[in-house]
Amino acid sequence: MPEILAPVIPEYITVHLGPPGSQAENVTVPFADYIKNVASSEIYPTWPEEALRANIYAIISFALNRVYTEWYPSRGYDFDITNSTQFDQAFVKDREIYENIGYIVDDIFNDYVVRQGSIQPLFTAFCNGTTSTCAGLSQWGSVTLAEQGFTPFRILQNYYGNDIGIVEDAPVAFTDESYPGVPLRVGDAGNNVRILQVQLNRIRQNYPAIPVIEQANGIFGLDTEAAVEKFQEVFNLPVTGEVDKSTWYSIKRYYTGVKRLSELAAEGITLEEATLPFGMEVSAGMTGIPVRTVQYYLSIIAYFNENLEPVPLTGTFDSGTVAAVQRFQEFYGLPVTGVVDTDTWNTISRIYTETVAALPPGYEGQNAKLYPGFFITPGMRSQNVTDLQTYLNFIAQNISEIPLIPVTGYYGEQTENAVSQFQRLYGIPVSGSVGPVTWAQIAREYDVLREQLP
């Protein structure tokens, strides 16, 4: 089942003690303590509890919106939010926290406001309602409504509309910068690719020179490369077709802008847009393509490294797979959990790629080569495509359901159709692109059929 890129409550938040761009101190504090500080600085503890709760919901959602959109990191700053009320909300270092405000924050610090149909925390703008007014919540106005018997939720509806909701008990987790740490390029696949594809397609609505990415499927093909190149050209970035940190955060910044995610009248991010094609973790008991991918990579790595555990390609994350993952984690200095999280997967992928790259020419003999370490997609032209076509043609001579194709080194429509048909026959999700599981199955069938030759 696909996962959703849903907001989490950060364990910590970094506050800049001044306006953006000022030479002020940064302080990092637990998120709940930050909310207590802001609430104690923005509102009065003597107000009715209904008004306090409504204001604290607004304070929480405002801060989470800044964190979720990476408003400041995407602009090159090393903090999440400022304490300047011109831009954000008040925060006073080491200030006293009012007891009743502290109790309320402890109760609701992991609840936040959303617009129905969207998943991102609503940018809950607010002002005091006396010396300044705005389109959002009036702090003193909320007191009047509370005295009239309004509940916290009705107070929020009064200012933000009847189509809002409250997400309750959101998980608390460590949040790091969203940039994956290495540039994304043609052949890469994963949730980060899917995220940038969705964002580029939305930016294109405002900047139509950027070509559409027909399939936002998490596979970095030539259409994604073309969209990245045009984005880089339009926004005066080095045109490389690769998504480095600068390009990643430029895409995120313009996406936030065209979506107006940091405004009260945000377009919003839907569940469909936030759906991720790949799981966040692969662990014991799971089955399917992600498990087969992990097993394939580990089996190849272990073949060349006797310190590691070999793993059978069962497609089930069984006890043998857990042991192989644990041994890999121990050998490469990772936390030994037996779970393939992001850090473990990145290390597995890196070691696999380095292992294959170090093999001498002709290492495969008469057998098929190992998976090259990146997805092969329509539009590519390379020796890997030539090898793929050679293997498929040999298989097609023995399995009539697979069409014969010309061996050109170019991944065109005929090759895509042959790959799709192979995937159908062998129970692999049909994508028309060749990842590790498809390549491994093609290589296996090719080797078996060659062994049967007289």
C-alpha positions, 0 to 999 in steps of 0.5 A: 500500500502506498504511503502518504507524505504527511506532516509530522510534529518535529522534535525540535525547531530552530528559531532565529532571534531576529528578522531574516537576514539579520546577524542574530542568534539561532536557538534550537528548542523542543517543539512543544517548548517553542509553542509554550514560549510563543503562546506565553508571549502572544496571548494572556493566561487570564483569557478564557480557556476556549480562546487560549486553545483556539490561539494555541491551535493557530500558533501550532499550525503556523509553525508547522506550516513554516517547517513543512514548506521549509520556508526558510531553508529553501531560501538558504537560511539555517533556521526554521522560523524567526521571532520577528512578528513582522514575518512570524510569531513572537518568541522570547529566549528563556522567558517564563511560561505560564502554567495554564498555557503549559498544560494546554500545549502539552495536551494539544501540541501535536494537533493542527489545523488543515483545510478539508481536502488538503494535508499540509498545516494551514497557514493560520495567520493571526493578529491582535485585532486592535493595533493590527488586523488581518485576514486571519484570527483576531486574538482579542476577537477570540476572547469575545467569541469565547465569552459568547460561548464559542468552542475553540473549533467554532472560534477557528471556523469563524476566522478560517472558514467552515471547511477546516478540520483538526488533525489530532495526535500527529506523530512526533519524529525527527525532521531533517532537511528534505534534500536527499543528500545526493543529486538526483539524475536519470535512472534514479528512482524513489519517493524523492523523484516522485516529489520533484515530478509532482512539484515540477508539473504544478510549477509548469501550470504557471511556467508553461515553458517547462515540459510536462512529465507524463508519468509522475511515477518516481522514476527519473526518465528523460522527460523528468530530465527535460523538465529539470533542465527547462526549470534550471534555464527559466530560473537562471540555475546551471543547466545540468538536468540533475537535481542538486541541493540548489535546484531541489530547494529552488523547485520547492520554493517555487512550488510553495509559491505557486501553491500559496502554501504559506498563505491563508488562501492556499491551494493545498496539497491533496492526498493524491499529490502526497501519495508516495509509490515506494515504502519508507521502510522495508521490514520483517513480514513484508512482501513484494517488489521492494523486498525483492529489490533489497534481496537482489542487491544484498545477494550480489553484494554478499557474493563479492564480500564474504563478511556478509550474509547471502540472502535467497530471493524469496520476495518475503522479508523472512528471518534470513533477510533480517539476518542479512540486513543486520549483518550488512548494517553491522559491517557498515556501521549502521544501527543494527535494526534488521529494518531497511530504512532510508539510511540503510537503503542508501548505503545498500544502493551505494555499495551495490553501485560501487561493487558493479562499477569495480568489476572488470570488463567481460566479468559476466562471461556468457551470462547476463550482466548484473543490473547496472544500478539505475533504472533504464527508461524509454528514450535512453541510448546506451550499451545497457540498452543494447544488452537488454535488447540482446537478452530480450531477443534471446528470450523471445526466440524461446517464448513466443509471447515476447516480441522480437525487437531490433538491437539498436541501443535505443530504448524506443517504443518496441523495447518498451512494449517488449519489457511490458510484456515480459513484466506481465508474463512474470508478475512484475508491475508493468511500468515499461521501465527496467529496474532491478527486479525486472533486470534480474528476472530477464537476466535469470531467464536469459542465463537459464535458456543459454544453459539449455543450448546444446 
